[in-house]
Amino acid sequence: MENPDINITIIDREGVKHQIEAPTDMAMNLMEVVRSYELAPEGTIGICGGMAMCASCQCYVLSETELPEMQDDEEAMLSEAFNVKDNSRLGCQIQMTPEMEGLEVELAPES
Amino acid sequence: MITTDILIIGAGPTGLFTVFEAGLLKLNCHLIDALPQQGGQCSELYPKKPIYDIPAYPEILAGDLTDKLLEQCKQFEPGFTLGERAETIEKQEDGSFIVTTNKGTQHKAPVVAIAGGLGSFEPRKPLIDNITDFEDCGVEYMIKEPELYRDKKVVIAGGGDSALDWSIFLSDIASSVTLIHRRNEFRGHLDSVEKVQELKNLGKINLITPAEITGINGNGKVESVEVTKKDEEPILVETDHFIPLFGLSPKLGPIANWGLEIEKNAIKVNNALDYQTNIPGIYAIGDVNTYPGKLKLILCGFHEATLMCQSAYQIINPGKRYVLKYTTVSGVDGFDGTRKEAPKAVVKAID
């Protein structure tokens, strides 16, 4: 069977680069991958549970990887969040798929 | 001074179910919550969203779950201190605790159960260097007393329902209302968006989008704010008040200073026994606690609340005997004099 894991890079809030394997067959999103590797302290990421309602999983997309288009609720949340840049996304709205091999993101500061 | 048997910090699902379980043991409860209503996250963040993993409910809206928990515990007459945040705790010589809120309300109980979820909801503050210097001197993160703004110049920032609704409301009271949002689109009820559009056309709301507040000026109180539109030079808008409305985010808050063992932003408890913390008499249940294998699920909070109440009973009634009863067998006797019980089986002979 083909390996359902992809290789992605996550830069944590301290600037440390982590190369990790993310499963694509467990319906996990990027926020959950970060939590499963404990790359940000529990309670500082994914606070709303993944409903695009808190922006605690905001990250900056550094690679050219093609990602799912932003939906209204994500866009609305980012319009009220802090430290937002043009490449900001909410990790909870990015479901891991095999096409995301090589994805590189940096976690936005806690706010 | 409010006195009770179990003082519960947090009126979310876990706190509310604790009232029921405590009631079965004839223990009274009082709950403190920083939010103005019961339900915690369920009512503050997602009242209209469905939950699918409450046993026996294939689907239930978070708001409805709150209503049902309130109905279930009603006959045990819980007391509530809402809109106040538990600030300090002091252990008394008799072993009981006094918990005081940020508004000075005092509560005394032999047992404290922290069911604080992710913490108390605090307003999210925009990243402006000197904003804290102006707090309560023209900067308010929530509107408590609209009359404060009568005939004053007001700047509101934000793009959600509360920014829209307050802009509409204050347009009748304040001498001027300026609404500033980072985008041209607002996320709110269609009615509110249309109303703001109408008031803008009438010149009653000054709308500046897409823009951000990038500075606050004033001598001891807010006199103007610096508004920056993308790729433009900042402009100054004169104002008496600046009201940033960017929603609420939960913070563990003062509980973190109560001398409890904290790990991963949660309170460590003894999960082998009764969810007691490192301070005897103080328990932590639901999303606020942590132990090996912890899962932050409402259903786990219910289980933890149930075990916690049995342990609390021993503290409150030392040495007193008790056996677990089934509600189907013994019914439920409310503190309000009501009684619920299973109907008796019909006994009739067949000729």
Interface residues (C-beta under 8 A of the other chain):
Chain A: P41 E42 G43 T44 I47 C48 M51 M53 C54 S56 D72 D73 E75 A76 S79 E80 F82 N83 V84 S111
Chain B: Q41 L45 Y46 K49 L118 R124 P126 L127 G158 G159 G160 H181 R182 R183 E185 R187 F246 G247 S249 P250 L252 K264 N265 A266 T290
